[in-house]
Amino acid sequence: SDLVGKHNSCRVYLRAVSPNRGIKGHHIVEDILTYFGITDCSAKTHGNRNPYNVVRATFKALMTHETLEDIALKRGKRLLHLQRARKLDLA
Protein backbone atom coordinates (compact mmCIF):
# COMPACT_ATOMS: atom_id res chain seq x y z
CA SER A 1 0.00 0.00 0.00
CA ASP A 2 1.25 3.46 -0.84
CA LEU A 3 1.16 6.37 1.54
CA VAL A 4 1.40 9.88 0.12
CA GLY A 5 2.12 13.06 2.01
CA LYS A 6 2.27 16.57 0.57
CA HIS A 7 3.61 19.76 2.10
CA ASN A 8 3.93 22.87 -0.09
CA SER A 9 5.37 21.53 -3.36
CA CYS A 10 7.07 18.49 -1.82
CA ARG A 11 5.47 15.07 -2.17
CA VAL A 12 6.67 11.97 -0.31
CA TYR A 13 5.60 8.51 -1.45
CA LEU A 14 6.07 5.60 0.96
CA ARG A 15 5.66 2.09 -0.40
CA ALA A 16 5.81 -1.17 1.52
CA VAL A 17 8.34 -3.66 0.15
CA SER A 18 9.05 -7.33 0.79
CA PRO A 19 10.76 -8.26 4.08
CA ASN A 20 14.54 -7.85 4.45
CA ARG A 21 14.81 -5.27 1.65
CA GLY A 22 15.58 -2.43 4.07
CA ILE A 23 14.77 1.26 3.78
CA LYS A 24 15.61 3.05 0.54
CA GLY A 25 15.04 6.68 -0.34
CA HIS A 26 15.77 10.20 0.81
CA HIS A 27 18.20 10.24 3.75
CA ILE A 28 15.88 12.34 5.95
CA VAL A 29 12.94 10.02 5.26
CA GLU A 30 15.16 7.01 6.03
CA ASP A 31 16.08 8.49 9.42
CA ILE A 32 12.44 9.23 10.31
CA LEU A 33 11.29 5.73 9.34
CA THR A 34 14.14 4.18 11.31
CA TYR A 35 13.14 6.14 14.43
CA PHE A 36 9.56 4.92 13.96
CA GLY A 37 10.80 1.32 13.85
CA ILE A 38 9.91 0.72 10.20
CA THR A 39 12.41 -1.69 8.68
CA ASP A 40 11.26 -2.32 5.09
CA CYS A 41 10.07 0.62 3.01
CA SER A 42 10.80 2.43 -0.23
CA ALA A 43 10.52 6.22 -0.18
CA LYS A 44 10.38 8.64 -3.08
CA THR A 45 10.43 12.43 -2.85
CA HIS A 46 9.27 14.77 -5.62
CA GLY A 47 9.24 18.52 -5.91
CA ASN A 48 10.96 20.87 -3.50
CA ARG A 49 13.34 18.85 -1.32
CA ASN A 50 13.80 21.48 1.37
CA PRO A 51 14.44 19.48 4.60
CA TYR A 52 11.54 21.16 6.40
CA ASN A 53 9.11 20.25 3.59
CA VAL A 54 10.42 16.67 3.42
CA VAL A 55 9.93 16.16 7.16
CA ARG A 56 6.40 17.61 7.16
CA ALA A 57 5.39 15.62 4.07
CA THR A 58 6.78 12.41 5.61
CA PHE A 59 4.77 12.89 8.79
CA LYS A 60 1.63 13.67 6.78
CA ALA A 61 2.17 10.46 4.79
CA LEU A 62 2.57 8.42 7.99
CA MET A 63 -0.61 9.96 9.41
CA THR A 64 -2.66 8.75 6.42
CA HIS A 65 -2.01 5.12 7.38
CA GLU A 66 -5.18 3.32 8.47
CA THR A 67 -5.35 0.23 10.62
CA LEU A 68 -7.56 -2.74 9.76
CA GLU A 69 -9.91 -1.71 12.56
CA ASP A 70 -10.32 1.79 11.05
CA ILE A 71 -11.10 0.38 7.62
CA ALA A 72 -13.62 -2.10 9.02
CA LEU A 73 -15.31 0.68 11.03
CA LYS A 74 -15.61 2.90 7.93
CA ARG A 75 -17.13 0.05 5.93
CA GLY A 76 -19.52 -0.91 8.72
CA LYS A 77 -18.02 -4.39 9.05
CA ARG A 78 -16.78 -6.36 12.02
CA LEU A 79 -13.15 -7.35 12.12
CA LEU A 80 -12.61 -10.96 13.12
CA HIS A 81 -9.05 -11.60 14.24
CA LEU A 82 -7.38 -14.75 12.95
CA GLN A 83 -6.72 -16.13 16.43
CA ARG A 84 -10.38 -15.82 17.32
CA ALA A 85 -11.41 -17.33 13.99
CA ARG A 86 -9.17 -20.33 14.60
CA LYS A 87 -10.62 -20.73 18.07
CA LEU A 88 -14.14 -20.71 16.60
CA ASP A 89 -12.97 -23.13 13.88
CA LEU A 90 -13.78 -20.70 11.05
CA ALA A 91 -10.31 -20.52 9.50
C-alpha positions in Angstrom: 0.0 0.0 0.0 1.2 3.5 -0.8 1.2 6.4 1.5 1.4 9.9 0.1 2.1 13.1 2.0 2.3 16.6 0.6 3.6 19.8 2.1 3.9 22.9 -0.1 5.4 21.5 -3.4 7.1 18.5 -1.8 5.5 15.1 -2.2 6.7 12.0 -0.3 5.6 8.5 -1.4 6.1 5.6 1.0 5.7 2.1 -0.4 5.8 -1.2 1.5 8.3 -3.7 0.2 9.0 -7.3 0.8 10.8 -8.3 4.1 14.5 -7.8 4.5 14.8 -5.3 1.6 15.6 -2.4 4.1 14.8 1.3 3.8 15.6 3.0 0.5 15.0 6.7 -0.3 15.8 10.2 0.8 18.2 10.2 3.7 15.9 12.3 5.9 12.9 10.0 5.3 15.2 7.0 6.0 16.1 8.5 9.4 12.4 9.2 10.3 11.3 5.7 9.3 14.1 4.2 11.3 13.1 6.1 14.4 9.6 4.9 14.0 10.8 1.3 13.8 9.9 0.7 10.2 12.4 -1.7 8.7 11.3 -2.3 5.1 10.1 0.6 3.0 10.8 2.4 -0.2 10.5 6.2 -0.2 10.4 8.6 -3.1 10.4 12.4 -2.9 9.3 14.8 -5.6 9.2 18.5 -5.9 11.0 20.9 -3.5 13.3 18.9 -1.3 13.8 21.5 1.4 14.4 19.5 4.6 11.5 21.2 6.4 9.1 20.3 3.6 10.4 16.7 3.4 9.9 16.2 7.2 6.4 17.6 7.2 5.4 15.6 4.1 6.8 12.4 5.6 4.8 12.9 8.8 1.6 13.7 6.8 2.2 10.5 4.8 2.6 8.4 8.0 -0.6 10.0 9.4 -2.7 8.8 6.4 -2.0 5.1 7.4 -5.2 3.3 8.5 -5.3 0.2 10.6 -7.6 -2.7 9.8 -9.9 -1.7 12.6 -10.3 1.8 11.0 -11.1 0.4 7.6 -13.6 -2.1 9.0 -15.3 0.7 11.0 -15.6 2.9 7.9 -17.1 0.1 5.9 -19.5 -0.9 8.7 -18.0 -4.4 9.0 -16.8 -6.4 12.0 -13.1 -7.4 12.1 -12.6 -11.0 13.1 -9.1 -11.6 14.2 -7.4 -14.7 13.0 -6.7 -16.1 16.4 -10.4 -15.8 17.3 -11.4 -17.3 14.0 -9.2 -20.3 14.6 -10.6 -20.7 18.1 -14.1 -20.7 16.6 -13.0 -23.1 13.9 -13.8 -20.7 11.1 -10.3 -20.5 9.5 
